[in-house]
Amino acid sequence: MTMAENEKIPLIVITGPTATGKTELAIQLAKELDGEVVSADSMQIYKYMDVGTAKPSKEERQGIPHHLMDFLEPSESFSVARYVELAGDAIQDIVSRGKRAIVAGGTGLYISSLIDGIAFTPIAEDQQLRGELYEQAQREGNQVLWQKLEQADPVLARGLHPNNLGRVVRALEVFMLTGIPMSEHQRRSRLEPSPYNPVMLALCWRQRETLNQRINQRVDQMAEQGLAEEVKSLMQMGYGTTAFQAIGYKELFDYHRGLCSLEEALEAVKLGSRRYAKRQMTWLRRDSRVQWLFREDYKSSQQLFDAAMEAITPALPGR
């Protein structure tokens, strides 16, 4: 028996590439709709990683509760399956109190897995095997591991960049432990209908150069806010493997190890961020449910907010 559309949970999703203003819009909508925000950012989940993840401060949140943010130690691993479980629990809690749930972030895999109702079968983890794969990547390069994945799971490998090392390693780990490709586990997990009725809004600029400029400005701002000091603090606390896979951290890690200058590290952060934004756009363009809101089309944040409300309201009961 399939779930009727009117039984599904209305879910507002604010997404888009990095540095487009997702957090600000999500907070505005939450204030208007008596809502709460569920983060869909794979790095804002970690404690002590504030500047480099553009995590909104307590003041910027304006009293709006934010879920799945700032709760995990940087040494801990975190899976998509765990995200779907915890985000689902948060959404159920929010709607049970008569509030609106607003998912906001740019981690496409988290969002698509959540709104498509993917039911992950728990798969064992092997920390020793995972560590060996990371060590191999350090010795031989990420491309070598990606080529191993291409042989084991060509379907998944086609959608993964070799530098997305965390997912490449996890996919290899799953295949080596179960003998079943990750893509097949994912196919089986999509057999049940989604419990959500999502409205997906993506923020962006029409001109790629404008987006790149915004990204560069954000990195400069992060530098002014103390990104280098934040990375040094993480190093002193002994955090490494997970934290330093993130853009903005691995580059500054190299700076603190004397492998490059600060200027070179920041340029690498900008380049990595621009490339990540390109991958985010590729993911978004594949989803026909996405409604685009281009920043150039609106003269003010109020106009952007009004356009978002116009897109959202028809899908919300009682509005």
C-alpha positions in Angstrom: 0.0 0.0 0.0 1.4 3.4 -1.0 1.2 6.4 1.2 -1.4 9.0 0.0 -0.1 12.4 -0.8 -2.2 14.1 1.8 -0.7 11.8 4.5 2.8 12.9 3.7 4.7 15.5 5.8 5.1 18.9 4.0 8.8 19.6 3.9 10.5 22.9 2.9 13.9 22.4 1.5 16.3 25.4 1.0 19.4 24.4 -0.9 21.8 25.6 -3.5 25.6 25.9 -3.9 27.8 27.3 -1.2 27.7 31.0 -0.4 24.3 31.8 -1.8 22.4 32.8 1.4 20.6 29.6 2.3 20.9 30.0 6.1 19.5 33.6 6.0 16.5 32.6 4.0 15.8 29.5 6.0 15.7 31.6 9.2 13.4 34.2 7.7 11.0 31.5 6.6 11.2 29.8 10.0 10.3 33.1 11.7 7.3 33.6 9.3 6.0 30.0 9.4 6.7 29.2 13.1 9.3 26.7 11.9 12.6 25.1 12.9 15.6 24.4 10.8 17.1 20.9 10.2 20.6 21.4 8.9 21.7 19.4 5.7 25.4 20.3 5.9 27.9 17.5 6.3 30.4 19.6 8.2 28.3 21.9 10.3 27.4 18.7 12.3 30.9 19.0 14.0 31.8 20.9 17.1 34.6 23.4 17.0 34.4 23.8 13.2 32.5 27.1 13.1 34.4 29.5 10.8 35.3 27.1 8.1 31.8 25.7 7.8 30.1 29.1 7.9 28.0 27.9 10.8 25.5 30.5 11.9 26.2 32.1 15.3 23.7 32.1 18.1 22.9 35.7 17.2 22.4 34.9 13.5 20.0 32.1 14.3 17.7 34.7 15.9 16.2 32.3 18.4 15.3 29.7 15.7 16.1 26.2 16.8 18.6 24.4 14.6 18.8 20.6 14.6 21.7 18.4 13.5 24.3 21.2 14.0 27.3 21.4 16.3 26.7 18.0 18.0 29.4 15.6 16.9 33.1 15.4 17.9 35.4 16.0 14.8 37.0 12.6 15.4 33.7 10.8 14.9 32.5 9.4 11.5 29.0 10.1 10.3 27.1 8.3 7.6 24.3 9.2 5.2 22.2 6.5 6.8 22.7 8.1 10.3 21.8 11.5 8.8 18.5 10.2 7.4 17.7 8.6 10.7 18.4 11.6 12.9 16.9 14.1 10.4 13.7 12.0 10.2 13.5 12.0 14.0 14.0 15.8 14.2 11.3 16.4 11.5 8.8 14.1 13.4 9.5 16.0 16.6 9.1 19.4 14.9 5.8 18.5 13.2 4.4 16.8 16.4 4.7 20.1 18.1 2.7 21.9 15.3 5.8 23.5 13.8 7.1 23.6 10.2 10.2 21.7 9.3 12.7 23.5 7.1 15.7 21.6 5.8 18.5 23.9 4.8 21.9 23.1 3.4 24.0 22.2 0.4 24.9 18.5 1.0 23.0 17.0 -1.9 23.4 13.4 -0.8 21.9 14.1 2.6 19.0 16.0 1.1 18.1 13.5 -1.7 18.5 10.5 0.6 16.2 12.2 3.2 13.4 13.4 0.9 13.3 10.2 -1.2 12.8 8.2 1.9 15.8 5.9 1.5 15.7 3.2 4.1 19.3 2.1 4.7 20.0 -1.4 5.8 22.6 -1.2 8.5 26.0 -2.2 7.2 28.9 -3.1 9.5 31.9 -0.9 9.7 35.5 -1.9 9.9 37.7 0.9 11.2 40.9 -0.9 10.5 39.9 -1.5 6.9 38.9 2.1 6.6 42.1 3.3 8.0 44.1 1.1 5.6 42.2 2.6 2.7 42.9 6.1 3.8 46.6 5.3 4.2 46.6 3.9 0.7 45.1 7.1 -0.6 47.8 9.1 1.1 50.6 6.9 -0.3 49.2 6.4 -3.9 46.7 9.2 -4.4 42.9 9.4 -4.4 42.7 8.4 -8.0 44.0 4.9 -7.2 41.2 4.3 -4.8 38.6 5.7 -7.2 39.8 3.2 -9.9 39.4 0.3 -7.4 35.8 1.6 -6.8 35.2 1.8 -10.6 36.0 -1.9 -10.9 33.9 -2.9 -7.9 30.9 -0.5 -8.4 31.0 1.4 -11.7 27.5 2.8 -11.2 28.4 4.6 -8.0 31.9 5.6 -9.2 30.5 7.5 -12.2 28.8 9.9 -9.8 31.7 10.4 -7.5 34.7 12.6 -7.8 38.0 11.0 -6.8 38.6 13.8 -4.3 35.3 12.9 -2.5 37.5 10.5 -0.5 35.2 9.8 2.4 32.5 8.4 0.1 34.9 6.5 -2.0 36.4 4.9 1.0 33.0 4.0 2.5 31.8 2.5 -0.8 34.9 0.4 -1.0 34.5 -0.6 2.6 30.9 -1.7 2.0 31.8 -3.7 -1.0 34.7 -5.4 0.7 32.6 -6.3 3.8 29.4 -7.4 2.0 30.4 -8.3 -1.5 27.5 -6.2 -2.7 28.1 -2.8 -4.4 26.9 0.3 -2.6 24.8 1.2 -5.6 22.9 -2.0 -5.2 22.3 -1.3 -1.5 21.0 2.1 -2.5 18.7 0.6 -5.1 17.2 -1.8 -2.6 16.7 1.1 -0.1 14.5 3.0 -2.5 11.7 0.4 -2.6 9.5 2.1 0.0 7.7 5.4 -0.7 8.9 8.6 0.9 7.0 10.0 3.9 7.6 13.6 2.7 6.1 16.0 0.3 9.0 18.3 -0.4 9.1 21.9 -1.8 12.7 22.4 -3.0 14.0 25.9 -3.5 17.5 26.4 -4.8 19.3 29.7 -4.4 21.9 30.7 -6.9 23.2 33.5 -9.3 22.6 33.3 -13.0 26.2 34.3 -13.7 28.8 31.7 -12.7 31.3 34.5 -12.3 29.1 36.2 -9.7 28.9 33.0 -7.7 32.7 32.6 -7.9 33.2 36.1 -6.6 30.8 35.4 -3.7 32.8 32.3 -2.8 36.1 34.1 -2.9 34.6 36.9 -0.7 33.4 34.3 1.8 36.8 32.7 2.0 38.4 36.1 2.6 35.9 36.7 5.3 36.7 33.4 6.9 40.3 34.3 7.0 39.5 37.5 8.7 37.3 35.7 11.2 40.2 33.4 12.2 40.1 30.3 10.0 43.8 29.6 10.4 43.5 29.9 14.2 40.5 27.5 14.2 42.4 24.9 12.2 45.4 25.3 14.5 43.2 24.7 17.5 41.7 21.6 16.0 45.3 20.3 15.4 46.2 21.0 19.0 43.1 19.1 20.2 44.3 16.1 18.2 41.5 16.1 15.6 42.5 15.2 12.1 41.1 12.5 9.9 37.5 13.6 9.6 37.9 17.3 10.1 40.7 17.7 7.6 38.8 16.1 4.8 36.7 19.3 4.6 37.4 22.1 2.3 38.9 25.0 4.2 40.5 22.7 6.8 42.8 20.3 4.8 44.3 23.3 3.0 45.1 25.2 6.2 46.4 22.0 7.7 49.0 22.0 5.0 49.8 25.6 5.8 50.4 24.8 9.5 52.6 21.9 8.5 54.8 24.3 6.5 53.9 22.9 3.1 52.6 26.1 1.7 52.1 29.8 2.5 48.9 31.2 4.0 48.1 32.9 0.7 48.6 29.7 -1.2 46.4 27.8 1.3 43.5 30.4 1.0 43.7 30.3 -2.8 43.4 26.5 -2.6 40.4 26.9 -0.4 38.8 29.2 -3.0 39.5 26.8 -5.8 38.2 23.8 -3.9 35.0 25.7 -2.9 34.4 26.8 -6.5 34.8 23.2 -7.7 32.5 22.0 -4.9 29.8 24.6 -6.0 30.1 23.2 -9.5 29.3 19.7 -8.3 26.4 21.0 -6.2 25.0 22.6 -9.3 25.3 19.4 -11.3 23.3 17.6 -8.6 20.6 20.2 -8.5 20.1 20.3 -12.2 19.4 16.6 -12.2 16.4 17.0 -9.9 13.2 18.2 -11.7 11.6 19.1 -8.4 14.0 22.0 -7.8 12.6 25.5 -8.2 15.3 28.1 -8.8 15.5 31.5 -7.2 18.2 33.5 -8.9 19.5 36.3 -6.7 19.9 38.8 -9.6 16.1 38.7 -10.1 15.4 40.3 -6.7 16.3 43.8 -5.6 16.3 43.0 -1.9 16.2 40.1 0.5 12.5 41.0 1.2 11.7 40.4 -2.5 13.6 37.1 -2.4 11.7 36.1 0.7 8.3 37.0 -0.9 9.2 34.8 -3.9 10.1 31.9 -1.7 6.8 32.3 0.2 4.9 32.4 -3.0 6.5 29.1 -4.1 6.0 27.4 -0.7 2.5 28.4 0.3 0.5 26.2 -2.1 2.1 23.1 -0.6 1.4 24.0 3.1 -1.9 23.0 4.6 -3.6 25.8 6.5 -1.9 28.6 4.6 
